[in-house]
């Protein structure tokens, strides 16, 4: 019983520490001599200055059961709706759709990660953190807060991925 109480207290402390911190400020102003973000083509910054959550890696498929996944050109709205429900019940405690929270925001995730990587992270975060360098870097960026394995099926993970396409 004491071990359970200690574990719960440790989880509560870790959660409180993870949720706090600096809020990033966004500077949308245009300064003389700079192009606006809308007209400038995106450039990848050196890896040392880019946070893992902002890093673009469209080659890494991660570690897990999903080896190949072709996404259709159009979004399946029925699947996305089911994915939104799964996301609300299983993911929103740590992930906010469009801002950093305990974990990274899933908005535009498909611009930074492969569908296979995303599904493998959803399906087996423990193995990904052990074996995938990007997942390890994300763990460090997010104060050592590992992603909880929610026990989703491949179908549910695919539904969540389809929901991410709508964000």
Contact map, one row per residue, 1 for C-alpha under 8 A:
11111000000000000000000000000000000000000000000000000000000000000000000000000000000000000000000000000000000000000000000000000000000000000000000000000000000000000000000
11111100000000000000000000000000000000000000000000000000000000000000000000000000000000000000000000000000000000000000000000000000000000000000000000000000000000000000000
11111110000000000000000000000000000000000000000000000000000000000000000000000000000000000000000000000000000000000000000000000000000000000000000000000000000000000000000
11111111000000000000000000000000000000000000000000000000000000000000000000000000000000000000000000000000000000000000000000000000000000000000000000000000000000000000000
11111111100000000000000000000000000000000000000000000000000000000000000000000000000000000000000000000000000000000000000000000000000000000000000000000000000000000000000
01111111110000000000000000000000000000000000000000000000000000000000000000000000000000000000000000000000000000000000000000000000000000000000000000000000000000000000000
00111111111000000000000000000000000000000000000000000000000000000000000000000000000000000000000000000000000000000000000000000000000000000000000000000000000000000000000
00011111111100000000000000000000000000000000000000000000000000000000000000000000000000000000000000000000000000000000000000000000000000000000000000000000000000000000000
00001111111110000000000000000000000000000000000000000000000000000000000000000000000000000000000000000000000000000000000000000000000000000000000000000000000000000000000
00000111111111000000000000000000000000000000000000000000000000000000000000000000000000000000000000000000000000000000000000000000000000000000000000000000000000000000000
00000011111111100000000000000000000000000000000000000000000000000000000000000000000000000000000000000000000000000000000000000000000000000000000000000000000000000000000
00000001111111110000000000000000000000000000000000000000000000000000000000000000000000000000000000000000000000000000000000000000000000000000000000000000000000000000000
00000000111111111000000000000000000000000000000000000000000000000000000000000000000000000000000000000000000000000000000000000000000000000000000000000000000000000000000
00000000011111111100000000000000000000000000000000000000000000000000000000000000000000000000000000000000000000000000000000000000000000000000000010000000000000000000000
00000000001111111110000000000000000000000000000000000000000000000000000000000000000000000000000000000100000000000000000000000000000000000000000010000000000000000000000
00000000000111111111000000000000000000000000000000000000000000000000000000000000000000000000000000000000000000000000000000000000000000000000000000000000000000000000000
00000000000011111111100000000000000000000000000000000000000000000000000000000000000000000000000000000000000000000000000000000000000000000000000000000000000000000000000
00000000000001111111100000000000000000000000000000000000000000000000000000000000000000000000000000001100000000000000000000000000000000000000011010000000000000000000000
00000000000000111111100000000000000000000000000000000000000000000000000000000000000000000000000000001100000000000000000000000000000000000000000000000000000000000000000
00000000000000011111110000000000000000000000000000000000000000000000000000000000000000000000000000000000000000000000000000000000000000000000000000000000000000000000000
00000000000000001111111000000000000000000000000000000000000000000000000000000000000000000000000000000000000000000000000000000000000000000000000000000000000000000000000
00000000000000000001111100000000000000000000000000000000000000000000000000000000000000000000000000000000000000000000000000000000000000000000000000000000000000000000000
00000000000000000000111110000000000000000000000000000000000000000000000000000000000000000000000000000000000000000000000000000000000000000000000000000000000000000000000
00000000000000000000011111000000000000000000000000000000000000000000000000000000000000000000000000000000000000000000000000000000000000000000000000000000000000000000000
00000000000000000000001111100000000000000000000000000000000000000000000000000000000000000000000000000000000000000000000000000000000000000000000000000000000000000000000
00000000000000000000000111110000000000000000000000000000000000000000000000000000000000000000000000000000000000000000000000000000000000000000000000000000000000000000000
00000000000000000000000011111000000000000000000000000000000000000000000000000000000000000000000000000000000000000000000000000000000000000000000000000000000000000000000
00000000000000000000000001111100000000000000000000000000000000000000000000000000000000000000000000000000000000000000000000000000000000000000000000000000000000000000000
00000000000000000000000000111110000000000000000000000000000000000000000000000000000000000000000000000000000000000000000000000000000000000000000000000000000000000000000
00000000000000000000000000011111011100000000000000000000000000000000000000000000000000000000000000000000000000000000000000000000000000000000000000000000000000000000000
00000000000000000000000000001111110000000000000000000000000000000000000000000000000000000000000000000000000000000000000000000000000000000000000000000000000000000000000
00000000000000000000000000000111110000000000000000000000000000000000000000000000000000000000000000000000000000000000000000000000000000000000000000000000000000000000000
00000000000000000000000000000011111000000000000000000000000000000000000000000000000000000000000000000000000000000000000000000000000000000000000000000000000000000000000
00000000000000000000000000000111111100000000000000000000000000000000000000000000000000000000000000000000000000000000000000000000000000000000000000000000000000000000000
00000000000000000000000000000100111110110000000000000000000000000000000000000000000000000000000000000000000000000000000000000000000000000000000000000000000000000000000
00000000000000000000000000000100011111110000000000000000000000000000000000000000000000000000000000000000000000000000000000000000000000000000000000000000000000000000000
00000000000000000000000000000000001111111000000000000000000000000000000000000000000000000000000000000000000000000000000000000000000000000000000000000000000000000000000
00000000000000000000000000000000000111111000000000000000000000000000000000000000000000000000000000000000000000000000000000000000000000000000000000000000000000000000000
00000000000000000000000000000000001111111000000000000000000000000000000000000000000000000000000000000000000000000000000000000000000000000000000000000000000000000000000
00000000000000000000000000000000001111111100000000000000000000000000000000000000000000000000000000000000000000000000000000000000000000000000000000000000000000000000000
00000000000000000000000000000000000011111110000000000000000000000000000000000000000000000000000000000000000000000000000000000000000000000000000000000000000000000000000
00000000000000000000000000000000000000011111000000000000000000000000000000000000000000000000000000000000000000000000000000000000000000000000000000000000000000000000000
00000000000000000000000000000000000000001111100000000000000000000000000000000000000000000000000000000000000000000000000000000000000000000000000000000000000000000000000
00000000000000000000000000000000000000000111110000000001000000000000000000000000000000000000000000000000000000000000000000000000000000000000000000000000000000000000000
00000000000000000000000000000000000000000011111011000000000000000000000000000000000000000000000000000000000000000000000000000000000000000000000000000000000000000000000
00000000000000000000000000000000000000000001111111000000000000000000000000000000000000000000000000000000000000000000000000000000000000000000000000000000000000000000000
00000000000000000000000000000000000000000000111111100010000000000000000000000000000000000000000000000000000000000000000000000000000000000000000000000000000000000000000
00000000000000000000000000000000000000000000011111100000000000000000000000000000000000000000000000000000000000000000000000000000000000000000000000000000000000000000000
00000000000000000000000000000000000000000000111111100000000000000000000000000000000000000000000000000000000000000000000000000000000000000000000000000000000000000000000
00000000000000000000000000000000000000000000111111110110000000000000000000000000000000000000000000000000000000000000000000000000000000000000000000000000000000000000000
00000000000000000000000000000000000000000000001111111110000000000000000000000000000000000000000000000000000000000000000000000000000000000000100000000000000000000000000
00000000000000000000000000000000000000000000000001111110000000000000000000000000000000000000000000000000000000000000000000000000000001001100100000000000000000000000000
00000000000000000000000000000000000000000000000000111110000000000000000000000000000000000000000000000001000000000000000000000000000000000100100000000000000000000000000
00000000000000000000000000000000000000000000000001111111000000000000000000000000000000000000000000000000000000010000000000000000000000000000000000000000000000000000000
00000000000000000000000000000000000000000000001001111111100000000000000000000000000000000000000000000000000000010000000000000000000000000000000000000000000000000000000
00000000000000000000000000000000000000000001000000000111110000000000000000000000000000000000000000000000000000111000000000000000000000000000000000000000000000000000000
00000000000000000000000000000000000000000000000000000011111100000000000000000000000000000000000000000000000000011100000000000000000000000000000000000000000000000000000
00000000000000000000000000000000000000000000000000000001111100000000000000000000000000000000000000000000000000111100000000000000000000000000000000000000000000000000000
00000000000000000000000000000000000000000000000000000000111110000000000000000000000000000000000000000000000000001100000000000000000000000000000000000000000000000000000
00000000000000000000000000000000000000000000000000000000111111000000000000000000000000000000000000000000000000001100100000000000000000000000000000000000000000000000000
00000000000000000000000000000000000000000000000000000000001111100110000000000000000000000000000000000000000000000111100100000000000000000000000000000000000000000000000
00000000000000000000000000000000000000000000000000000000000111110000000000000000000000000000000000000000000000000001110110000001000100000000000000000000000000000000000
00000000000000000000000000000000000000000000000000000000000011111100000000000000000000000000000000000000000000000000100100000011001100000000000000000000000000000000000
00000000000000000000000000000000000000000000000000000000000001111110000000000000000000000000000000000000000000000000000100110011000000000000000000000000000000000000000
00000000000000000000000000000000000000000000000000000000000000111110000000000000000000000000000000000000000000000000000100000000000000000000000000000000000000000000000
00000000000000000000000000000000000000000000000000000000000010111111100000000000000000000000000000000000000000000001101100000000000000000000000000000000000000000000000
00000000000000000000000000000000000000000000000000000000000010011111100000000000000000000000000000000000000000000001000000000000000000000000000000000000000000000000000
00000000000000000000000000000000000000000000000000000000000000000111110000000000000000000000000000000000000000000001000000000000000000000000000000000000000000000000000
00000000000000000000000000000000000000000000000000000000000000000111111000000000000000000000000000000000000000000011000000000000000000000000000000000000000000000000000
00000000000000000000000000000000000000000000000000000000000000000001111100000000000000000000000000000000000000000000000000000000000000000000000000000000000000000000000
00000000000000000000000000000000000000000000000000000000000000000000111110000000000000000000000000000000000000000010000000000000000000000000000000000000000000000000000
00000000000000000000000000000000000000000000000000000000000000000000011111100000000000000000000000000000000000000000000000000000000000000000000000000000000000000000000
00000000000000000000000000000000000000000000000000000000000000000000001111100000000000000000000000000000000000000000000000000000000000000000000000000000000000000000000
00000000000000000000000000000000000000000000000000000000000000000000000111110000000000000000000000000000000000000000000000000000000000000000000000000000000000000000000
00000000000000000000000000000000000000000000000000000000000000000000000111111001000000000000000000000000000000000000000000000000000000000000000000000000000000000100110
00000000000000000000000000000000000000000000000000000000000000000000000001111111000000000000000000000000000000000000000000000000000000000000000000000000000000000100000
00000000000000000000000000000000000000000000000000000000000000000000000000111111100000000000000000000000000000000000000000000000000000000000000000000000000000000000000
00000000000000000000000000000000000000000000000000000000000000000000000000011111110000000000000000000000000000000000000000000000000000000000000000000000000000000000000
00000000000000000000000000000000000000000000000000000000000000000000000000011111111000000000000000000000000000000000000000000000000000000000000000000000000000100110000
00000000000000000000000000000000000000000000000000000000000000000000000000111111111100000000000000000000000000000000000000000000000000000000000000000000000000111111110
00000000000000000000000000000000000000000000000000000000000000000000000000001111111110000000000000000000000000000000000000000000000000000000000000000000000000100010000
00000000000000000000000000000000000000000000000000000000000000000000000000000111111111000000000000000000000000000000000000000000000000000000000000000000000000110010000
00000000000000000000000000000000000000000000000000000000000000000000000000000011111111100000000000000000000000000000000000000000000000000000000000000000000111111110000
00000000000000000000000000000000000000000000000000000000000000000000000000000001111111110000000000000000000000000000000000000000000000000000000000000000000000110010000
00000000000000000000000000000000000000000000000000000000000000000000000000000000111111111000000000000000000000000000000000000000000000000000000000000000000000000000000
00000000000000000000000000000000000000000000000000000000000000000000000000000000011111111110000000000000000000000000000000000000000000000000000000000000000100110000000
00000000000000000000000000000000000000000000000000000000000000000000000000000000001111111111000000000000000000000000000000000000000000000000000000000000000000010000000
00000000000000000000000000000000000000000000000000000000000000000000000000000000000111111111000000000000000000000000000000000000000000000000000000000000000000000000000
00000000000000000000000000000000000000000000000000000000000000000000000000000000000011111111000000000000000000000000000000000000000000000000000000000000000000000000000
00000000000000000000000000000000000000000000000000000000000000000000000000000000000001111111100000000000000000000000000000000000000000000000000000000100000000000000000
00000000000000000000000000000000000000000000000000000000000000000000000000000000000001111111111000000000000000000000000000000000000000000000000000000000000000000000000
00000000000000000000000000000000000000000000000000000000000000000000000000000000000000111111111100000000000000000000000000000000000000000000000000000000000000000000000
00000000000000000000000000000000000000000000000000000000000000000000000000000000000000000111111100000000000000000000000000000000000000000000000000000000000000000000000
00000000000000000000000000000000000000000000000000000000000000000000000000000000000000000011111100001110000000000000000000000000000000000000000000000000000000000000000
00000000000000000000000000000000000000000000000000000000000000000000000000000000000000000011111110111111110000000000000000000000000000000000000000000000000000000000000
00000000000000000000000000000000000000000000000000000000000000000000000000000000000000000001111111111001110000000000000000000000000000000000000000000000000000000000000
00000000000000000000000000000000000000000000000000000000000000000000000000000000000000000000001111100000111000000000000000000000000000000000000000000000000000000000001
00000000000000000000000000000000000000000000000000000000000000000000000000000000000000000000000111110000111000000000000000000000000000000000000000000000000000000000000
00000000000000000000000000000000000000000000000000000000000000000000000000000000000000000000001111111001100000000000000000000000000000000000000000000000000000000000000
00000000000000000000000000000000000000000000000000000000000000000000000000000000000000000000001101111111100000000000000000000000000000000000000000000000000000000000000
00000000000000000110000000000000000000000000000000000000000000000000000000000000000000000000011100111111100000000000000000000000000000000000000000000000000000000000000
00000000000000100110000000000000000000000000000000000000000000000000000000000000000000000000011000011111000000000000000000000000000000000000010010000000000000000000000
00000000000000000000000000000000000000000000000000000000000000000000000000000000000000000000011000011111100000000000000000000000000000000000010010100000000000000000000
00000000000000000000000000000000000000000000000000001000000000000000000000000000000000000000001100111111110000000000000000000000000000000000010000000000000000000000000
00000000000000000000000000000000000000000000000000000000000000000000000000000000000000000000001111111011111010000000000000000000000000000000000000000000000000000000000
00000000000000000000000000000000000000000000000000000000000000000000000000000000000000000000001111000001111110000000000000000000000000000000000000000000000000000001001
00000000000000000000000000000000000000000000000000000000000000000000000000000000000000000000000011000000111110000000000000000000000000000000000000000000000000000001001
00000000000000000000000000000000000000000000000000000000000000000000000000000000000000000000000000000000011111110000000000000000000000000000000000000000000000000001101
00000000000000000000000000000000000000000000000000000000000000000000000000000000000000000000000000000000111111111000000000000000000000000000000000000000000000000001000
00000000000000000000000000000000000000000000000000000000000000000000000000000000000000000000000000000000000111111110000000000000000000000000000000000000000000000001100
00000000000000000000000000000000000000000000000000000001010000000000000000000000000000000000000000000000000111111000000000000000000000000000000000000000000000000000000
00000000000000000000000000000000000000000000000000000111110000000000000000000000000000000000000000000000000111111100000000000000000000000000000000000000000000000000000
00000000000000000000000000000000000000000000000000000001111100000000000000000000000000000000000000000000000011111110110000000000000000000000000000000000000000000000000
00000000000000000000000000000000000000000000000000000000111110000000000000000000000000000000000000000000000001011111110000000000000000000000000000000000000000000000000
00000000000000000000000000000000000000000000000000000000000010000000101000000000000000000000000000000000000001001111111000000000000000000000000000000000000000001000000
00000000000000000000000000000000000000000000000000000000000011000111100000000000000000000000000000000000000000000111111100000000000000000000000000000000000000000000000
00000000000000000000000000000000000000000000000000000000000111100100000000000000000000000000000000000000000000001111111110000000000000000000000000000000000000000000000
00000000000000000000000000000000000000000000000000000000000001000000000000000000000000000000000000000000000000001111111111000000000000000000000000000000000000001000000
00000000000000000000000000000000000000000000000000000000000000000100000000000000000000000000000000000000000000000011111111100000000000000000000000000000010011001000000
00000000000000000000000000000000000000000000000000000000000011111100000000000000000000000000000000000000000000000001111111111001000000000000000000000000000000000000000
00000000000000000000000000000000000000000000000000000000000001000000000000000000000000000000000000000000000000000000111111111001000000100000000000000000000000000000000
00000000000000000000000000000000000000000000000000000000000000000000000000000000000000000000000000000000000000000000011111111000000000000000000000001101000010000000000
00000000000000000000000000000000000000000000000000000000000000010000000000000000000000000000000000000000000000000000001111111000000000000000000000001111110010000000000
00000000000000000000000000000000000000000000000000000000000000010000000000000000000000000000000000000000000000000000000111111111000000000000000000001000000000000000000
00000000000000000000000000000000000000000000000000000000000000000000000000000000000000000000000000000000000000000000000111111111100000000000000001111000000000000000000
00000000000000000000000000000000000000000000000000000000000000000000000000000000000000000000000000000000000000000000000000011111110000000000000001101000000000000000000
00000000000000000000000000000000000000000000000000000000000000110000000000000000000000000000000000000000000000000000000000011111111100000000000000000000000000000000000
00000000000000000000000000000000000000000000000000000000000001110000000000000000000000000000000000000000000000000000000110011111111100110000000000000000000000000000000
00000000000000000000000000000000000000000000000000000000000000000000000000000000000000000000000000000000000000000000000000001111111110110010000001000000000000000000000
00000000000000000000000000000000000000000000000000000000000000000000000000000000000000000000000000000000000000000000000000000111111100010000000000000000000000000000000
00000000000000000000000000000000000000000000000000000000000000100000000000000000000000000000000000000000000000000000000000000011111110010000000000000000000000000000000
00000000000000000000000000000000000000000000000000000000000001100000000000000000000000000000000000000000000000000000000000000011111111110000000000000000000000000000000
00000000000000000000000000000000000000000000000000000000000000000000000000000000000000000000000000000000000000000000000000000000101111111000000000000000000000000000000
00000000000000000000000000000000000000000000000000010000000000000000000000000000000000000000000000000000000000000000000000000000000111111100000000000000000000000000000
00000000000000000000000000000000000000000000000000000000000000000000000000000000000000000000000000000000000000000000000010000001100111111110000000000000000000000000000
00000000000000000000000000000000000000000000000000000000000000000000000000000000000000000000000000000000000000000000000000000001111111111111000000000000000000000000000
00000000000000000000000000000000000000000000000000010000000000000000000000000000000000000000000000000000000000000000000000000000000011111111100000000000000000000000000
00000000000000000000000000000000000000000000000000011000000000000000000000000000000000000000000000000000000000000000000000000000000001111111110000000000000000000000000
00000000000000000000000000000000000000000000000000000000000000000000000000000000000000000000000000000000000000000000000000000000100000111111111111000000000000000000000
00000000000000000000000000000000000000000000000000000000000000000000000000000000000000000000000000000000000000000000000000000000000000011111111110000000000000000000000
00000000000000000000000000000000000000000000000000111000000000000000000000000000000000000000000000000000000000000000000000000000000000001111111100000000000000000000000
00000000000000000100000000000000000000000000000000000000000000000000000000000000000000000000000000000111000000000000000000000000000000000111111110000000000000000000000
00000000000000000100000000000000000000000000000000000000000000000000000000000000000000000000000000000000000000000000000000000000000000000011111110000000000000000000000
00000000000000000000000000000000000000000000000000000000000000000000000000000000000000000000000000000000000000000000000000000000000000000011111111000000000000000000000
00000000000001100100000000000000000000000000000000000000000000000000000000000000000000000000000000000110000000000000000000000000000000000011011111100000000000000000000
00000000000000000000000000000000000000000000000000000000000000000000000000000000000000000000000000000000000000000000000000001100100000000010000111110000000000000000000
00000000000000000000000000000000000000000000000000000000000000000000000000000000000000000000000000000010000000000000000000001100000000000000000011111000000000000000000
00000000000000000000000000000000000000000000000000000000000000000000000000000000000000000000000000000000000000000000000000001000000000000000000001111100000000000000000
00000000000000000000000000000000000000000000000000000000000000000000000000000000000000000000000000000000000000000000000001111100000000000000000000111111000000000000000
00000000000000000000000000000000000000000000000000000000000000000000000000000000000000000100000000000000000000000000000001100000000000000000000000011111000000000000000
00000000000000000000000000000000000000000000000000000000000000000000000000000000000000000000000000000000000000000000000000100000000000000000000000001111100000000000000
00000000000000000000000000000000000000000000000000000000000000000000000000000000000000000000000000000000000000000000000001100000000000000000000000001111111110000000000
00000000000000000000000000000000000000000000000000000000000000000000000000000000000000000000000000000000000000000000000000100000000000000000000000000011111110000000000
00000000000000000000000000000000000000000000000000000000000000000000000000000000000000000000000000000000000000000000001000100000000000000000000000000001111111000000000
00000000000000000000000000000000000000000000000000000000000000000000000000000000000000000000000000000000000000000000000000000000000000000000000000000001111111100000000
00000000000000000000000000000000000000000000000000000000000000000000000000000000001001000000000000000000000000000000000000000000000000000000000000000001111111110000000
00000000000000000000000000000000000000000000000000000000000000000000000000000000001000000000000000000000000000000000001001100000000000000000000000000001111111111000000
00000000000000000000000000000000000000000000000000000000000000000000000000000000001000000000000000000000000000000000001000000000000000000000000000000000011111111100000
00000000000000000000000000000000000000000000000000000000000000000000000000000011111101000000000000000000000000000000000000000000000000000000000000000000001111111110000
00000000000000000000000000000000000000000000000000000000000000000000000000000001011101100000000000000000000000000000000000000000000000000000000000000000000111111111000
00000000000000000000000000000000000000000000000000000000000000000000000000000001001000000000000000000000000000000010011000000000000000000000000000000000000011111111100
00000000000000000000000000000000000000000000000000000000000000000000000000110011001000000000000000000000000000000000000000000000000000000000000000000000000001111111110
00000000000000000000000000000000000000000000000000000000000000000000000000000011111100000000000000000000000000000000000000000000000000000000000000000000000000111111111
00000000000000000000000000000000000000000000000000000000000000000000000000000001000000000000000000000000011111000000000000000000000000000000000000000000000000011111111
00000000000000000000000000000000000000000000000000000000000000000000000000100001000000000000000000000000000101000000000000000000000000000000000000000000000000001111111
00000000000000000000000000000000000000000000000000000000000000000000000000100001000000000000000000000000000000000000000000000000000000000000000000000000000000000111111
00000000000000000000000000000000000000000000000000000000000000000000000000000000000000000000000010000000011100000000000000000000000000000000000000000000000000000011111
